[in-house]
Amino acid sequence: MRFYLVGAGVINRTHAEAIYKLEDQSSIEIKVADPNPAALASFAEQFPQAVTFTDAKEMLSEEPQAEDIVIIGTPPFTHFPLSKMALESGRHTLCEKPLVMNREEAEGLLEIAKANNRMLGCCSVRFLQVPKTEQVKSILNSGELGDVYKISFVFRGQRGRPGVEWQPQSRWFLDKSKAAGGIVMDWGPYDFTILNDLLQPESIEVAAAWVAKPETEADPTDVVYDIEGAVGAMLKFQQADGKSVWVQYERASCTHGEPYFTVEIEGTRGAVKWSPYFETDQVLVKSDKNGEVITKEDTIAYPGPIGYMDHPVHFFAQKVKGQQSPAIVNEQAIFNFLCLQSIYDSANGQKPVVLKK
């Protein structure tokens, strides 16, 4: 397989490492394009097998092959034009999250992908097929919890803003015109990939939503800083069998309130609590026995050697090869992105928003 990396920064170096964990290394080629000479030289030093270009259009000008993959690892405001160029070059395209900047770009990319008979994927799949969450999915689908009526999905951090406390040199994170948004666009792609994988909704109603920008004395004043640091929403996930599940959703990279996380699925006969991310490997299942609450606890670690950060490349490569894969592509990738856009739409309009598949 031939991989064309647009951008020679940190994230595409991570993708390159994942590529070199794929099977059949003898058939793998990596090409990378970046107009920054220093970034390109540093990439080439780390991956001397890669062929380097200063121009992505030049890199993609050669005749495409059926299994070529382009990986877009640049800031969000460049995702649409670069993904468009990659798809129109006749290549499957895997883009970093958030997929694009807005609804119009999302729908436009889907049309371009379909017109060129190529797959468009998003890197929001990093936490899919993690054993602890697969165990939760099995519990959910078994009916053990009874009728599921509510999910709490809450992650509140007091400080952890990209561009401030994390990766402070990358101030573009704080500029909505470059980053598409704040915490919604940073962690929301992962959150809704997981929720949609668990619940498989036919539609989602954002019944109410809010966004806020908590202020601190460390806030930069010499750059544009207009993204949110906190978000909350109540959502109704409508499933194919006619059942609906309410989801209480909250994310904060900055809050003056109490920091905590809770991810719990509640049903009429039991509940399961876990974290799909790094906080814990425990899966707690609570149910009833003779009127008393009983708790079953499992610790389900992720064994590797293929890690979270390797998933986007590995899943997408499987999909391109026609193998079974959890990769999120085309319509599902767009639906997942539009979940994020719908939260903004509801918060800005102060009214419910319904998103149908």
N, C-alpha and C positions, 0 to 999 in steps of 0.2 A: 504494500500500500504506500501511496505517496501522500505525505502530509505537508500542507502549506500553512505556515504560521505567520499571521499578520500581527506584528508587534514582537519585540525582542525583550520585553520586560519580565518581571517576576512571574506573572501568571503563566505566560507561555513557556517559561523555563520549567515550571511545574508540569505543564502539558507535555513537554519534550521528555521529561523523566518518565511520565506515564507511557508515552509511545515506546520507549525503550524497555518497557516491561511486557509489551505485547509478544505473542508467540510469532514464530517465523520471522526472526529479525533479518534474515538474509534478503527479504523482499521489501524491507522498509526503507523509505527515503524521507529525509526531512529537509525542507527548504524554509527559510525565514526571511521576512522583509521588515525593515524598519528604517525610517529616514535619519534616525539618530546614530551617528557613527560610533559613539562610545557604547551605546546599548548593543549595537550589532557586534562590535568587537568582543564585548564581554560574553555575549551569547556564544559566539564562535569559539571562544576560549574554553567555555564549559562543554560545548558540544561540537568538537572539531569535525565531525562527520557531516554536519549541516552545511547546505549550500546557502550563501547569504545574498540578499538583494537590498538595495536602498529604496526600491519602488515596488509596491505590491502589484500594481498593474502589470509591470514587466514580468514579475514572478509568475503571474497567472496567465501569461500570454501563450505558453506552450499548449499543445493539443491535450485536452483532458482525457483521462482514462476513467473507466466505469467506477472504480473504487477510490478515486481521489477524494481527500477530505481537506477542507480549509478550516482553520481554527482562528477565530477572531478574538484576540486578547488585548484589546485596546479600550480606552474609556467609553462609556455608554453613548455619548453624543456622536461617536463615529460608527456605531454598530450598524445602523441602517445602510449608509452608503457602502461600507465595506462588505457587509453581507450580501447586498444587492450585486455588487461587482463579482463576488465569489460565486454566487448562484448562477449569474449570467455567464460566467466562464465555463459552466457545465459541470460544477463540482458540488458535492454535498458540503454543507456548511454547518459547523458547530460554533456557536457564539457564546461568549461569556454572559453572565447575568449582570444587570437586567437585560433581557433580550434586545429591547429597543427603548425609545424615549416616550412613546405614546401609542394610543390606539391606532391612529392612521398609519404609523410606520409598521406596526404589528400586522395589520391586515394587508398592507402593501407587500411586505416580505412573503406572506403566505401565498399571495397571488403569483409572485415571481418564482417561488419554489415550485409551485404546481405547474406553472407555464414551462419551466425547464426540466420538469420531471426529476427534481432533486429533493433531497431531504434537508430540512432546516431543523437543527437541534439547539437546545440550550443547556448550559453547564449547571443548571439548578438541580441536577440529579445526584449531586455528591452524596446525599444521605439516603438514597434509595438502596434497597436490598441489604441493609444493615441488619444483622441477625436479631438484635433485640426488637427492632421495629417489625421485622417479619414475624416474630413470635406474637407481638401485639396484634398484627393483622390476622394471624391464625385464630387467636382468641376471639377477636371481633367477628370474624366470619363463621365461627363455630356456633354462635348463638348462646355461648356460655354467659354472656352479660345480660341476656334478655333483650328487651326493646331498648335500644340506645337512644337517649333523648338529649344528651348534652356532652359537649367536649370543651374542656378548658385548655387553651393553648396560649400560655402567658410566659414571656421572658422579659424581665425588667432589670436592666443594668443601670447603675447610677452614673457611670462614666465609661464610654467605650466608642466614642464617635470617630469614624474614619475621617482623617483630615485634621483631627484635634489630638485625641489621646492615642489613636492608632494610626500609623503611617502619616504622621503630621506633615511630612514633606509633600504629600499629594493633596493640595488644597482644592483641587477640582471636585473632590467628593462633596464639598460644601456648597457648590454652585449647581442649582437645579437645572440650569441650561446645559450643563455638562454631565451631571450624574443622574438626571431624570427624577431624582427625589432623594430622601434620606433613608431612614430605617426601613420604610416600606420596600424600597427598591434594593436595599442591601441584604436584608434577611428574609423579606417576604417571598422572594423566589423559591427559597428552600422550604419555607413554612407551607406554602400552598401546593408545592409539589408533593409534600408528604401528606397533607390533608386530602388532596384530590386522589392520591394513590390509595389511601385508606378507605375513603367514602365513595369514590367513583360517582360523583354527582352528575345528574343531568342538567341541573341549573343551580345557581347560587344567588340568594337574595342578600344583599348587604342592607339589613334593616336600618342600621344607624352606624355612623362612624365619626371619629374625630381625629385630628392631628394637632400636635403642639410642638413648640420649640422652647424647651426649658433653657434658661439663661444661666451662664456661669461667668466668673471673673476671668476664665481662660479663653473666652470666646474671641476669635480673631476679629480685628476691626479693619485690617488692611486688605481684605479680600471679600468677594461676594460670599455671603453666608445666609442662604435663604431656604435651607432644607429642614424638614421636621426631624426631631429627635425622639418623638413618642407618638404612638398611634394606638387606637383601640377600635374595635368593631364588634357588633353582634351580627352573625351570619346564619342563614338557614340553608343547609345543604339538602337539596331535593334529590332523592335517589330514584333509580329506575323502577323499583318495586312500589313506588308511591309513598314510601316513608320519608320523613324529614328528620334531620338532626341539627340542633342549634349548636353553634360554635362561638364561644366567648374568646375573642382574639385580642391580644395586647402585646406590643413590642416597645421597648425603650432602650436607646443607647445612651440616654441622658435623662435622669429624673432626680428630683429632690426627695422623692418618696422612698419607700422600702424596696430594696432590691430582692427579687426572688424569682423563681421559675416554678411553674406547675403545668404539666401536660397530663391530662387525665380524661379517660372516656368513662362516662357513667351510664349504666343501664338499669333496668328494673330488677335484675337479679345479681348484679355485681358491678365492679369498676376495675379498671386497670390504669396504673400510673407508671410513667417512665419518662426518659428524655430521649428524643431521636438524635440528639447531638452529643456534646462532650461531657455534660454535667455528671452523669452517672450511667452505669451499666445495669443497674437494678431494674427489674420488672416486678411491680407489686400488684397482685391480683387480690381484691377484697370481695368477699361474698358472705353469705349467711349460713350458720349452722345452729339449729335450735334457738333461733332468735338472737344469737350472738354474732358479732362481726369476726370473721376469721381472715387471716392474711397469709397468702402464699408468696414467697419471695424467691426470685431467681436472679442470678447474676450472669449476664450473657455478654461476654466481651467480644469485640470484633477481632478475629484472629489475623487478618492480613494474609499474604504479603501485599495484596492489592488494597491500597488504602482509600479513604474517602476522596482524596484529591485525584486519584487515578480513575475514578468512576466515569466522569464525563467522556474521556477518550475511549476507554474500554467499552462502555455501553454503546457509544455511537459507532465505533468500528464494528461491533457485533451486528448492529442494525444494518449498516451498509453492506455487510457480507451476507445479509439475509438470515442471520441466526436469531434465535430467541433472545430478546434483550429488553431491559426496562427503560431504554433510552426514550426521552420525551421529544417527539418530533412533530412538525407541521401543525395540524389543528390542535392537538393537545398542548403543544408548546405555546401557541397563541392564546388558548383558553387560560392556561396558567398565568400568562402575563396579564391578561385582561382582568383577572381577579385583583391584581394590584391596582390597576387603573380604576376599577370599580370602587375600591375603598376611597381613593382620592375623590372620585365623582360624588360619592355619597357624602363625604365630609364637607366638600366645597359647596354642594347644593343643599345640604341639610335635609336630605330626603332619601328614601329607599332606592336602591338600584338593583335590577335583576339582570343577571348574566346567564344566558342559555348556551349550551354547547352547540 
